[in-house]
Amino acid sequence: STHNYNLIIDALAKSGRPWAGDQAEAILEYMVDNSAKNLYIAPNHISLNACIDAHAMSPKKDSARRAEALLDKLARWRRDYKLEIYPDCTSYNVVIKAWGMSRSVDAVQNGERIFAKLEKDGRAVPDE
């Protein structure tokens, strides 16, 4: 079920292993690819956020970029698979966290750019 897959993705995120983000994303992609055939494994915003977190917590050099790329993939999945998953405030916050934890020289600018996307997105209202 979706819940079981979410637990696995969340465990990967908490592991902090270098390969955890890749493995979590492979599971999420499996869920997306098979959601039309089996609604019981359709991903939800929890799946998405756990996968973003798995990239964010990975010590890999490109983990922040990979976390952000999931937001772009999500738009494609909504179009191609007719999924009704949208990023929420947590989705954006975890990507901002990923940039903050990165050692990128432009981490602050990237965090600000993601925050601007959050403000622009009518579905994801920043916490007050």
SULDA-V729741 format. One record per residue. N is the residue number from 1. SS is DSSP state (A for helix, B for strand, O for the rest). PHI is phi in whole degrees, 0 to 359 (NA if undefined). PSI is psi in degrees with one decimal (* if undefined). Layout:
# SULDA-V729741
<<N,SS,PHI,PSI> <N,SS,PHI,PSI>>
This chain:
# SULDA-V729741
<<1,O,NA,165.0> <2,A,305,-43.3> <3,A,302,-44.3> <4,A,295,-43.2> <5,A,297,-39.2> <6,A,298,-39.2> <7,A,298,-40.5> <8,A,294,-45.3> <9,A,298,-42.5> <10,A,297,-40.4> <11,A,296,-39.5> <12,A,298,-43.8> <13,A,301,-42.4> <14,A,287,-17.7> <15,A,290,-29.8> <16,O,68,13.2> <17,O,289,148.4> <18,O,302,-32.5> <19,O,268,-1.8> <20,A,298,-41.3> <21,A,297,-42.6> <22,A,297,-44.0> <23,A,294,-43.4> <24,A,297,-41.5> <25,A,293,-36.2> <26,A,297,-40.0> <27,A,293,-44.2> <28,A,299,-43.2> <29,A,296,-37.9> <30,A,300,-44.8> <31,A,299,-44.7> <32,A,297,-49.8> <33,A,300,-31.2> <34,A,256,2.3> <35,O,293,-29.2> <36,O,291,-32.9> <37,O,275,-27.1> <38,O,217,98.7> <39,A,294,-17.7> <40,A,288,-12.0> <41,A,242,15.3> <42,O,296,130.3> <43,O,291,158.2> <44,O,229,-173.3> <45,A,296,-25.4> <46,A,292,-41.6> <47,A,301,-48.4> <48,A,300,-50.5> <49,A,294,-36.2> <50,A,294,-38.1> <51,A,291,-42.4> <52,A,301,-42.2> <53,A,295,-36.5> <54,A,299,-40.3> <55,A,291,-42.7> <56,A,300,-36.2> <57,O,273,-5.4> <58,O,284,140.3> <59,O,280,3.0> <60,O,296,148.9> <61,O,299,-37.4> <62,O,262,19.6> <63,A,296,-37.5> <64,A,293,-42.3> <65,A,297,-40.3> <66,A,292,-38.3> <67,A,297,-44.6> <68,A,294,-37.3> <69,A,299,-26.8> <70,A,296,-31.9> <71,A,296,-38.9> <72,A,290,-40.6> <73,A,299,-36.7> <74,A,301,-42.3> <75,A,299,-41.0> <76,A,293,-42.1> <77,A,296,-37.8> <78,A,298,-40.6> <79,A,288,-50.7> <80,A,282,-34.3> <81,A,249,0.2> <82,O,58,35.4> <83,O,282,144.2> <84,O,255,55.0> <85,O,246,131.1> <86,O,232,147.5> <87,O,293,142.7> <88,O,250,-174.9> <89,A,301,-37.5> <90,A,298,-40.8> <91,A,305,-50.1> <92,A,292,-40.8> <93,A,298,-37.9> <94,A,290,-35.9> <95,A,294,-41.5> <96,A,300,-42.4> <97,A,300,-42.2> <98,A,300,-45.0> <99,A,295,-38.3> <100,A,296,-33.5> <101,A,276,-14.2> <102,O,287,163.1> <103,O,259,21.0> <104,O,291,139.8> <105,O,292,-22.9> <106,O,253,28.3> <107,A,299,-43.2> <108,A,296,-45.3> <109,A,298,-40.6> <110,A,293,-40.6> <111,A,299,-43.0> <112,A,294,-37.2> <113,A,295,-42.2> <114,A,293,-39.0> <115,A,298,-39.2> <116,A,297,-38.3> <117,A,298,-41.0> <118,A,301,-46.3> <119,A,294,-34.9> <120,A,286,-31.9> <121,O,287,117.8> <122,O,290,-17.7> <123,O,274,-27.4> <124,O,251,99.1> <125,O,267,127.0> <126,O,301,146.6> <127,O,297,145.3> <128,O,259,*>>
